[in-house]
Amino acid sequence: MASSLAASSTLCAIAWPIATQSPHTQNKVRSPEPHLHKLIWRAAARSVSFDYLLQRLDVADVIVYLACSGIDARPPAPRLSFLSRAQTWWYLMVHLRCPMPDDRQIVMLAHELRHAVEIADAGEVVDQHSMLCHYTGTSRRESGPRRVHERNAGRRLSGEGIYAGEDASGAFW
């Protein structure tokens, strides 16, 4: 009950100011931070793949809020958090590392938005715990292909002129 109340309070504190400031009522990826709001538009203009993720979310019952987290944030950013589910709507929060160069941030945001699309497609995700179970089950059954999918998603953005880097394991960040 207490965690549900805290999640609702967090959602209200974030959603209401954003809703009142946003001229785009259909925009499902939102941020009160001007830098992140501009980053979304720049990324969509530069990347067909990124724009496709936004289109997928625009037709889903998902609202994704973006927020900056410091480099030393715990748990570390970037990450996707489940805020709430009300009737058919999912409310998610993407925490991004800030400040960071735009290209790196775009790749990280695209990665987290891909997860938001997966959640929109997964009817069994109804809270933070079921989201964790969904990804634990997915990565156990598909650890190889899933890793390849994430690597290919990063390469797709780099093919569109957005390159963030690659770590020693081959994962894009």
MARBA-3410 file (N, C-alpha, C, O; in Angstrom, 1 decimal):
173
0.8,-1.2,0.0,0.0,0.0,0.0,0.9,1.3,0.0,0.6,2.2,-0.8 ~ 1.9,1.3,0.9,2.8,2.4,1.0,3.5,2.7,-0.3,3.7,3.8,-0.8 ~ 4.0,1.6,-0.9,4.8,1.7,-2.2,3.8,2.2,-3.3,4.2,2.9,-4.2 ~ 2.6,1.7,-3.3,1.6,2.1,-4.3,1.3,3.6,-4.1,1.2,4.3,-5.1 ~ 1.2,4.1,-2.9,0.9,5.5,-2.6,2.1,6.3,-3.1,2.0,7.4,-3.7
3.3,5.8,-2.8,4.5,6.6,-3.2,4.6,6.6,-4.7,5.0,7.7,-5.3 ~ 4.3,5.5,-5.4,4.4,5.6,-6.9,3.3,6.5,-7.4,3.6,7.2,-8.4 ~ 2.2,6.5,-6.8,1.1,7.5,-7.3,1.5,8.9,-7.1,1.3,9.8,-8.0 ~ 2.1,9.2,-5.9,2.6,10.5,-5.6,3.7,11.0,-6.6,3.6,12.1,-7.1 ~ 4.6,10.1,-6.9,5.7,10.4,-7.8,5.1,10.6,-9.2,5.5,11.6,-9.9
4.2,9.8,-9.6,3.5,10.0,-10.9,2.8,11.3,-11.0,3.0,12.0,-12.0 ~ 2.1,11.7,-10.0,1.3,12.9,-10.0,2.3,14.1,-10.1,2.1,15.1,-10.8 ~ 3.4,14.0,-9.3,4.3,15.1,-9.2,5.0,15.3,-10.5,5.4,16.5,-10.9 ~ 5.2,14.3,-11.3,5.8,14.4,-12.6,4.8,14.7,-13.7,5.1,15.6,-14.5 ~ 3.7,14.0,-13.7,2.8,14.1,-14.8,2.1,15.4,-14.9,2.0,15.9,-16.0
1.6,15.9,-13.8,0.8,17.1,-13.9,1.5,18.3,-14.5,1.0,19.0,-15.4 ~ 2.8,18.6,-14.0,3.5,19.7,-14.6,3.8,19.5,-16.1,3.7,20.5,-16.8 ~ 4.1,18.3,-16.4,4.4,18.0,-17.8,3.2,18.2,-18.7,3.3,18.8,-19.8 ~ 2.1,17.7,-18.2,0.8,17.8,-19.0,0.4,19.2,-19.2,-0.1,19.5,-20.3 ~ 0.6,20.1,-18.2,0.2,21.4,-18.4,1.2,22.2,-19.3,0.8,23.2,-19.9
2.4,21.8,-19.4,3.4,22.6,-20.2,3.5,22.0,-21.7,3.9,22.8,-22.5 ~ 3.0,20.8,-21.9,3.2,20.2,-23.2,2.1,20.6,-24.2,1.0,20.3,-24.0 ~ 2.5,21.2,-25.3,1.5,21.5,-26.4,1.2,20.2,-27.2,0.2,20.2,-27.9 ~ 2.0,19.2,-27.0,1.7,17.9,-27.8,1.1,16.9,-26.9,1.7,16.1,-26.2 ~ -0.3,16.9,-26.9,-1.0,16.0,-26.0,-0.8,14.5,-26.4,-1.0,13.7,-25.6
-0.5,14.3,-27.7,-0.3,12.9,-28.1,1.1,12.4,-27.9,1.3,11.2,-28.1 ~ 2.0,13.2,-27.5,3.4,12.8,-27.3,3.5,11.9,-26.1,3.2,12.3,-25.0 ~ 3.9,10.6,-26.3,3.9,9.7,-25.2,5.3,9.6,-24.5,5.4,9.0,-23.5 ~ 6.3,10.3,-25.0,7.6,10.4,-24.4,7.8,11.8,-23.9,7.9,12.7,-24.8 ~ 7.9,12.1,-22.6,7.8,13.4,-22.1,8.9,13.7,-21.1,9.4,12.8,-20.4
9.3,14.9,-21.0,10.3,15.4,-20.1,10.1,16.8,-19.7,9.8,17.7,-20.5 ~ 10.2,17.1,-18.4,10.1,18.5,-18.0,11.4,19.2,-18.2,11.5,20.4,-18.0 ~ 12.5,18.5,-18.6,13.8,19.1,-18.7,14.0,19.5,-20.2,13.9,18.6,-21.1 ~ 14.2,20.8,-20.4,14.3,21.3,-21.8,15.3,20.5,-22.7,15.1,20.2,-23.8 ~ 16.5,20.2,-22.1,17.5,19.5,-22.8,17.0,18.1,-23.3,17.2,17.8,-24.5
16.3,17.4,-22.5,15.8,16.1,-22.9,14.7,16.2,-23.9,14.6,15.4,-24.8 ~ 13.9,17.2,-23.7,12.8,17.4,-24.7,13.3,17.7,-26.1,12.9,17.2,-27.1 ~ 14.4,18.6,-26.1,15.0,18.9,-27.4,15.7,17.7,-28.0,15.8,17.4,-29.2 ~ 16.3,16.9,-27.1,17.1,15.7,-27.5,16.1,14.7,-28.3,16.5,14.1,-29.3 ~ 14.9,14.5,-27.8,13.9,13.7,-28.4,13.7,14.1,-29.8,13.7,13.3,-30.8
13.5,15.4,-30.0,13.2,15.9,-31.4,14.4,15.8,-32.3,14.2,15.5,-33.5 ~ 15.6,16.1,-31.8,16.8,16.0,-32.6,17.0,14.5,-33.0,17.3,14.2,-34.1 ~ 16.8,13.6,-32.1,17.0,12.2,-32.4,16.0,11.7,-33.4,16.4,10.9,-34.3 ~ 14.8,12.1,-33.3,13.7,11.7,-34.3,14.0,12.2,-35.6,13.8,11.5,-36.7 ~ 14.6,13.4,-35.7,14.9,14.0,-37.0,16.1,13.4,-37.6,16.2,13.3,-38.9
17.0,12.9,-36.8,18.3,12.2,-37.3,18.2,10.8,-37.6,18.9,10.2,-38.4 ~ 17.2,10.1,-36.9,17.2,8.6,-37.0,15.8,8.1,-37.3,14.9,8.3,-36.5 ~ 15.7,7.3,-38.4,14.5,6.7,-38.7,14.1,5.6,-37.6,13.0,5.5,-37.3 ~ 15.1,4.9,-37.1,14.9,3.9,-36.1,14.3,4.5,-34.8,13.4,4.0,-34.2 ~ 14.9,5.6,-34.4,14.4,6.3,-33.2,13.0,6.8,-33.4,12.1,6.7,-32.6
12.7,7.4,-34.6,11.4,7.9,-34.9,10.4,6.7,-34.9,9.3,6.9,-34.5 ~ 10.8,5.6,-35.4,9.9,4.4,-35.4,9.6,4.0,-33.9,8.4,3.6,-33.7 ~ 10.5,4.1,-33.0,10.2,3.8,-31.6,9.2,4.7,-31.1,8.3,4.3,-30.4 ~ 9.3,6.0,-31.4,8.4,7.0,-30.9,7.0,6.7,-31.5,6.0,6.8,-30.8 ~ 6.9,6.3,-32.8,5.7,6.0,-33.4,5.0,4.8,-32.8,3.8,4.8,-32.5
5.8,3.8,-32.4,5.3,2.6,-31.8,4.7,3.0,-30.4,3.6,2.5,-30.0 ~ 5.4,3.8,-29.7,4.9,4.3,-28.4,3.6,5.1,-28.5,2.8,5.1,-27.7 ~ 3.6,5.9,-29.6,2.4,6.8,-29.8,1.1,6.1,-30.0,0.1,6.6,-29.7 ~ 1.2,4.8,-30.5,0.0,4.0,-30.7,-0.3,3.1,-29.5,-1.3,2.3,-29.6 ~ 0.6,3.0,-28.6,0.5,2.1,-27.4,-0.1,2.9,-26.2,-0.1,4.1,-26.2
-0.6,2.1,-25.3,-1.1,2.7,-24.0,0.0,2.9,-23.0,0.0,2.4,-21.9 ~ 1.1,3.6,-23.4,2.2,3.8,-22.6,2.6,5.3,-22.6,2.6,6.0,-23.6 ~ 2.9,5.8,-21.4,3.5,7.1,-21.2,4.9,6.9,-20.6,5.0,6.3,-19.6 ~ 5.9,7.5,-21.2,7.2,7.4,-20.8,7.7,8.8,-20.4,7.7,9.7,-21.2 ~ 8.1,8.9,-19.1,8.7,10.1,-18.6,10.2,10.0,-18.6,10.8,9.0,-18.2
10.9,11.1,-19.0,12.4,11.1,-19.0,12.9,12.0,-17.9,12.3,13.1,-17.6 ~ 13.9,11.6,-17.2,14.5,12.4,-16.2,16.1,12.2,-16.2,16.5,11.1,-16.5 ~ 16.8,13.2,-15.8,18.2,13.1,-15.6,18.6,12.6,-14.3,18.0,12.9,-13.3 ~ 19.6,11.7,-14.3,20.2,11.2,-13.0,21.7,11.5,-13.1,22.3,11.5,-14.2 ~ 22.3,11.8,-12.0,23.7,12.0,-12.0,24.5,10.8,-12.3,24.0,9.7,-12.2
25.7,11.0,-12.6,26.6,9.9,-12.9,26.7,8.9,-11.8,26.9,7.7,-12.0 ~ 26.6,9.4,-10.5,26.8,8.5,-9.3,25.4,8.1,-8.8,25.4,7.6,-7.6 ~ 24.4,8.2,-9.5,23.0,7.8,-9.1,23.0,6.3,-8.8,23.6,5.5,-9.5 ~ 22.2,5.9,-7.8,22.0,4.5,-7.4,20.5,4.2,-7.4,19.8,4.9,-6.7 ~ 20.0,3.2,-8.1,20.8,2.4,-9.1,21.2,3.3,-10.3,20.6,4.3,-10.5
22.3,2.8,-10.9,22.8,3.7,-12.0,21.9,3.9,-13.2,21.1,3.0,-13.5 ~ 22.1,5.0,-13.8,21.3,5.3,-15.1,22.2,4.9,-16.2,23.5,4.8,-16.0 ~ 21.8,4.6,-17.4,20.3,4.6,-17.8,19.6,3.4,-17.2,20.1,2.3,-17.1 ~ 18.3,3.6,-17.0,17.5,2.5,-16.6,16.0,2.9,-16.8,15.6,4.1,-16.9 ~ 15.2,1.9,-16.9,13.8,2.0,-17.1,13.1,1.5,-15.8,13.4,0.4,-15.3
12.2,2.4,-15.3,11.5,2.0,-14.0,10.0,2.0,-14.3,9.5,2.7,-15.2 ~ 9.3,1.1,-13.7,7.8,1.0,-13.8,7.2,1.9,-12.7,7.5,1.7,-11.5 ~ 6.4,2.8,-13.1,5.8,3.7,-12.1,4.4,3.2,-11.7,4.1,3.1,-10.5 ~ 3.6,2.9,-12.7,2.2,2.5,-12.4,1.5,1.9,-13.6,2.0,2.1,-14.7 ~ 0.5,1.2,-13.4,-0.4,0.8,-14.4,-1.9,1.1,-14.0,-2.3,0.6,-12.9
-2.6,1.8,-14.8,-4.0,2.2,-14.5,-4.8,1.7,-15.7,-4.6,2.2,-16.8 ~ -5.7,0.8,-15.4,-6.5,0.2,-16.5,-5.6,-0.3,-17.6,-4.9,-1.3,-17.3 ~ -5.7,0.2,-18.8,-4.8,-0.3,-19.8,-3.5,0.5,-20.0,-2.7,0.2,-20.9 ~ -3.3,1.5,-19.2,-2.2,2.4,-19.4,-1.0,2.0,-18.5,-1.1,1.7,-17.3 ~ 0.2,2.0,-19.1,1.5,1.9,-18.4,2.1,3.2,-18.3,2.1,4.0,-19.2
2.7,3.5,-17.1,3.5,4.7,-16.8,4.9,4.3,-16.5,5.1,3.6,-15.5 ~ 5.8,4.7,-17.3,7.2,4.3,-17.1,8.1,5.5,-17.0,7.7,6.6,-17.4 ~ 9.3,5.3,-16.4,10.2,6.4,-16.2,11.6,5.9,-16.7,12.1,4.9,-16.3 ~ 12.2,6.7,-17.6,13.5,6.5,-18.1,14.5,7.5,-17.4,14.2,8.7,-17.4 ~ 15.5,6.9,-16.7,16.5,7.8,-16.0,17.7,7.7,-16.9,18.2,6.7,-17.2
18.2,8.9,-17.4,19.4,9.0,-18.2,20.5,9.7,-17.5,20.2,10.5,-16.6 ~ 21.7,9.4,-17.8,22.8,10.1,-17.2,22.9,11.4,-17.8,22.9,11.6,-19.0 ~ 23.1,12.4,-16.9,23.3,13.8,-17.4,24.4,14.5,-16.5,24.5,14.2,-15.3 ~ 25.2,15.3,-17.1,25.2,15.6,-18.5,26.0,14.5,-19.3,26.8,13.8,-18.7 ~ 25.8,14.4,-20.6,26.4,13.5,-21.4,26.3,14.0,-22.9,25.3,14.7,-23.2
27.3,13.6,-23.7,27.2,14.0,-25.1,25.9,13.5,-25.8,25.4,12.4,-25.5 ~ 25.3,14.3,-26.7,24.0,13.9,-27.3,24.0,12.6,-27.9,23.1,11.8,-27.7 ~ 25.0,12.2,-28.7,25.0,10.9,-29.4,24.9,9.8,-28.4,24.2,8.8,-28.6 ~ 25.7,9.8,-27.4,25.6,8.8,-26.3,24.2,8.7,-25.7,23.7,7.6,-25.5 ~ 23.7,9.9,-25.4,22.4,9.9,-24.7,21.3,9.4,-25.6,20.4,8.8,-25.2
21.4,9.7,-26.9,20.4,9.2,-27.9,20.4,7.7,-28.0,19.3,7.1,-28.0 ~ 21.6,7.1,-28.0,21.7,5.7,-28.1,21.1,5.1,-26.8,20.4,4.1,-26.9 ~ 21.4,5.6,-25.6,20.9,5.1,-24.4,19.4,5.3,-24.3,18.7,4.3,-23.9 ~ 18.9,6.4,-24.7,17.5,6.6,-24.7,16.8,5.7,-25.7,15.7,5.1,-25.3 ~ 17.3,5.5,-26.9,16.7,4.5,-27.8,16.7,3.1,-27.2,15.7,2.4,-27.4
17.7,2.7,-26.5,17.7,1.4,-25.9,16.6,1.3,-24.9,15.9,0.3,-24.8 ~ 16.4,2.3,-24.0,15.4,2.2,-23.0,14.0,2.3,-23.6,13.1,1.7,-23.1 ~ 13.9,3.1,-24.7,12.6,3.2,-25.3,12.2,1.9,-26.0,11.0,1.5,-26.1 ~ 13.2,1.1,-26.5,12.9,-0.2,-27.0,12.3,-1.1,-25.9,11.4,-1.9,-26.2 ~ 12.9,-1.0,-24.7,12.3,-1.7,-23.6,10.9,-1.3,-23.3,10.0,-2.1,-23.0
10.6,0.0,-23.4,9.2,0.5,-23.2,8.3,-0.1,-24.2,7.1,-0.5,-23.9 ~ 8.7,-0.2,-25.5,7.9,-0.9,-26.5,7.7,-2.3,-26.2,6.6,-2.8,-26.3 ~ 8.7,-3.0,-25.7,8.6,-4.4,-25.3,7.5,-4.6,-24.1,6.7,-5.5,-24.1 ~ 7.5,-3.6,-23.2,6.6,-3.7,-22.1,5.2,-3.4,-22.6,4.2,-4.1,-22.2 ~ 5.0,-2.5,-23.6,3.7,-2.2,-24.2,3.2,-3.5,-24.9,2.0,-3.7,-24.9
4.1,-4.3,-25.4,3.7,-5.5,-26.1,3.4,-6.7,-25.1,2.9,-7.7,-25.5 ~ 3.9,-6.5,-23.9,3.8,-7.6,-22.9,2.7,-7.3,-21.9,2.8,-6.6,-21.0 ~ 1.5,-7.9,-22.1,0.4,-7.7,-21.3,0.6,-8.2,-19.8,-0.2,-7.7,-18.9 ~ 1.5,-9.1,-19.6,1.7,-9.6,-18.2,2.4,-8.6,-17.3,2.5,-8.9,-16.1 ~ 3.0,-7.6,-17.8,3.7,-6.6,-17.0,2.8,-5.6,-16.4,2.2,-4.8,-17.1
2.6,-5.8,-15.1,1.6,-4.9,-14.4,2.2,-4.2,-13.2,1.6,-3.3,-12.6 ~ 3.5,-4.4,-12.9,4.2,-3.7,-11.8,5.7,-4.0,-11.9,6.1,-4.7,-12.9 ~ 6.5,-3.4,-11.0,7.9,-3.5,-11.1,8.4,-5.0,-11.0,9.3,-5.4,-11.8 ~ 7.7,-5.7,-10.1,8.1,-7.1,-10.0,7.8,-8.0,-11.3,8.7,-8.7,-11.7 ~ 6.7,-7.8,-11.9,6.4,-8.5,-13.1,7.2,-8.1,-14.2,7.5,-8.8,-15.1
7.7,-6.8,-14.2,8.6,-6.3,-15.2,9.9,-7.0,-15.1,10.5,-7.4,-16.1 ~ 10.4,-7.2,-13.9,11.7,-7.9,-13.6,11.5,-9.3,-14.0,12.5,-9.9,-14.6 ~ 10.4,-10.0,-13.7,10.2,-11.4,-14.1,10.2,-11.5,-15.6,10.7,-12.4,-16.2 ~ 9.6,-10.5,-16.3,9.5,-10.6,-17.8,10.9,-10.5,-18.3,11.2,-11.3,-19.2 ~ 11.8,-9.7,-17.8,13.1,-9.6,-18.4,14.0,-10.7,-17.9,14.9,-11.1,-18.7
13.8,-11.2,-16.8,14.6,-12.3,-16.3,14.3,-13.5,-17.2,15.2,-14.2,-17.6 ~ 13.0,-13.8,-17.4,12.6,-14.9,-18.2,13.1,-14.7,-19.7,13.5,-15.7,-20.3 ~ 13.0,-13.5,-20.2,13.4,-13.3,-21.6,14.9,-13.5,-21.7,15.3,-14.1,-22.7 ~ 15.7,-13.0,-20.8,17.1,-13.1,-20.9,17.6,-14.5,-20.7,18.6,-14.9,-21.2 ~ 16.9,-15.3,-19.9,17.3,-16.7,-19.7,17.0,-17.5,-20.9,17.8,-18.3,-21.3
15.9,-17.3,-21.6,15.5,-18.1,-22.8,16.3,-17.6,-24.0,16.6,-18.4,-24.9 ~ 16.6,-16.3,-24.0,17.1,-15.7,-25.3,18.4,-14.9,-25.0,18.5,-13.9,-25.6 ~ 19.2,-15.4,-24.2,20.4,-14.6,-23.8,21.3,-14.3,-25.0,21.7,-13.1,-25.2 ~ 21.5,-15.2,-25.9,22.3,-15.0,-27.1,21.6,-14.0,-28.0,22.2,-12.9,-28.3 ~ 20.4,-14.4,-28.6,19.8,-13.5,-29.5,19.5,-12.1,-28.9,19.5,-11.1,-29.6
19.1,-12.0,-27.6,18.8,-10.7,-27.0,20.0,-9.8,-27.1,19.9,-8.7,-27.4 ~ 21.2,-10.4,-26.7,22.4,-9.6,-26.8,22.7,-9.1,-28.2,23.1,-8.0,-28.4 ~ 22.5,-10.0,-29.1,22.7,-9.6,-30.5,21.7,-8.6,-31.0,22.1,-7.6,-31.7 ~ 20.4,-8.7,-30.5,19.4,-7.7,-30.8,19.9,-6.3,-30.3,19.8,-5.3,-31.0 ~ 20.4,-6.2,-29.1,20.8,-5.0,-28.5,22.0,-4.4,-29.3,22.1,-3.2,-29.5
22.9,-5.3,-29.6,24.1,-4.8,-30.4,23.6,-4.3,-31.8,24.1,-3.3,-32.2 ~ 22.7,-5.0,-32.4,22.3,-4.6,-33.7,21.5,-3.3,-33.7,21.6,-2.5,-34.6 ~ 20.7,-3.1,-32.6,20.0,-1.8,-32.4,21.0,-0.7,-32.4,20.7,0.4,-33.0 ~ 22.1,-0.9,-31.6,23.1,0.2,-31.5,23.7,0.4,-32.9,24.0,1.6,-33.2 ~ 24.0,-0.6,-33.6,24.6,-0.5,-34.9,23.7,0.2,-35.9,24.1,1.0,-36.8
22.4,-0.1,-35.8,21.4,0.6,-36.7,21.4,2.1,-36.5,21.4,2.9,-37.4 ~ 21.5,2.5,-35.2,21.6,4.0,-35.0,23.0,4.5,-35.5,23.0,5.6,-36.0 ~ 24.0,3.7,-35.3,25.3,4.2,-35.8,25.3,4.3,-37.3,26.0,5.2,-37.9 ~ 24.6,3.4,-38.0,24.4,3.5,-39.4,23.7,4.7,-39.9,23.8,5.1,-41.0 ~ 22.9,5.3,-38.9,22.2,6.6,-39.2,23.0,7.8,-38.7,22.5,8.9,-38.7
24.3,7.6,-38.4,25.1,8.7,-38.1,25.2,9.0,-36.6,25.7,10.1,-36.2 ~ 24.6,8.1,-35.8,24.6,8.4,-34.3,25.4,7.2,-33.7,24.9,6.1,-33.7 ~ 26.6,7.5,-33.2,27.5,6.5,-32.7,27.8,6.9,-31.3,28.3,8.0,-31.0 ~ 27.6,6.0,-30.3,27.9,6.3,-29.0,29.2,5.6,-28.5,29.9,6.1,-27.7 ~ 29.5,4.4,-29.0,30.6,3.7,-28.5,30.3,2.2,-28.3,29.1,1.8,-28.4
31.3,1.4,-28.0,31.1,0.0,-27.8,32.0,-0.4,-26.7,33.2,0.0,-26.7 ~ 31.5,-1.2,-25.7,32.4,-1.6,-24.7,33.1,-2.9,-25.1,32.9,-3.4,-26.2 ~ 33.9,-3.5,-24.2,34.7,-4.6,-24.5,33.9,-5.8,-24.8,34.3,-6.7,-25.6 ~ 32.7,-5.9,-24.3,31.8,-7.1,-24.6,31.1,-6.9,-25.9,30.4,-7.9,-26.4 ~ 31.2,-5.8,-26.6,30.5,-5.6,-27.8,29.2,-4.9,-27.7,28.4,-4.7,-28.6
28.8,-4.5,-26.4,27.5,-3.9,-26.2,27.7,-2.4,-26.4,28.6,-1.7,-26.0 ~ 26.7,-1.8,-27.1,26.7,-0.4,-27.3,26.2,0.3,-26.0,25.3,-0.2,-25.3 ~ 26.7,1.5,-25.8,26.3,2.3,-24.6,26.1,3.7,-25.0,25.8,4.6,-24.2
END
